[in-house]
Amino acid sequence: MTNNENMTTTKDKILEAAKNLFAEKGFDNTGIKEIAEKVGIATSVIYYHFENKDDILNSLIDNYLKEIKDFKRKKGEDYFSKPTQQKHKKANREAINFFNNKKLTKIILMESLKRKDDFPVFKLWEENFTVLLDLYGNNVKKLVKENQAEYLFKTFLIMALPRLGYQVFAEEWCKQYNMEEEKVNKIFIEVMTEINEKIMKEQIWEV
């Protein structure tokens, strides 16, 4: 293994440990030293890779956005080749499985509620919206492009909040109401597919 591979592996371990600790204890209650101890490295190694805790959180979000972009590129190419309701359902089902990142979602929501001038959840959705325009701008209606702030907010209300809420609360919902996870997944997919077909498709997409 090369030195570069070692550094990449160490950086990934730092990010994974930080994600687990941030989700469990909260961002403010987790120290750099604690992250280092979790990974089994010196504190100085963390500062070699990251400037501070905010840099670690931003890296977690940026990596998540890269995964989202790759996923949307792959699935979008398939969907726009021949849009159908069946493909909507398939995309939603695969998105639930692919982006089932409860810990990171919990961190993003908690930090967005606490901070006064920096909201990770806004950054996540804004860049997600930008990805769609970058990848599939030709399939987006002109009105959306001309009123991006308005449609950013609309899609945040209609698409982002339900998805984020699902990731955080689905497991607890199953326990609270004695429902099977498969059943809850199915209902969520049906709801999001209906939203896509009856609201989002008409307002956003030229398909």
C-alpha positions, 0 to 999 in steps of 0.5 A: 500500500502506498503512502497516498493510499494510507492517507486516504484510508486514515482520512476515511476512518477519521470521517467515519469516526466523526460521523458516528460520534457527531450523531451519538453525542452531537457536534458540539460535545465531540472533541478532536481528541475524542475522534483521534482516540476513536480512530487510534491516531494522534490528534496531530494526524487529524489536523494534517487532514482537516483544519477543524471540526467544521472542516470535517463536517463539511467534508462529510457533506461534500462526500455525500453530495458527490455520491448523490451526484453520481447516483443522479447522473446514473439514474437520470440517464436511465429515466430520461431515456424513457420516463415512466411511472414504473421508473419513478417507483424504481428510482425512489426505491433505489434512492431510499436504499442508496441514501439511507444515511440516518447518522449523517442526516441526523447531524445535518438536521441537528446542526441546522437547528442550532446554527444561526448563520450556517445551515447544512441542510440548506447547503445540501439541498441547494447543491442537490438542486444545482446538480439537477440543473447541471446534469439535466438542464435541458429537461428542466422547464424554463420557468424553473430556471428563471425562478430558481430561488422559488423552486428551490424552496418548493422542492425543499418543502415537497421533496427534501423534508419528507426524505430527510424526515423519513431517514431519521424517523422511519425506524422509530415509526416502525417501533412506535406503531409496530409496523414492518419496515418493508411496509413503511418503505412501500408506503413512502415509495408510493407517496413520493412517486405520487408527488413526483407524478402529480406535482414535480413532473408537471412543474419541473420537468420537460418530459 
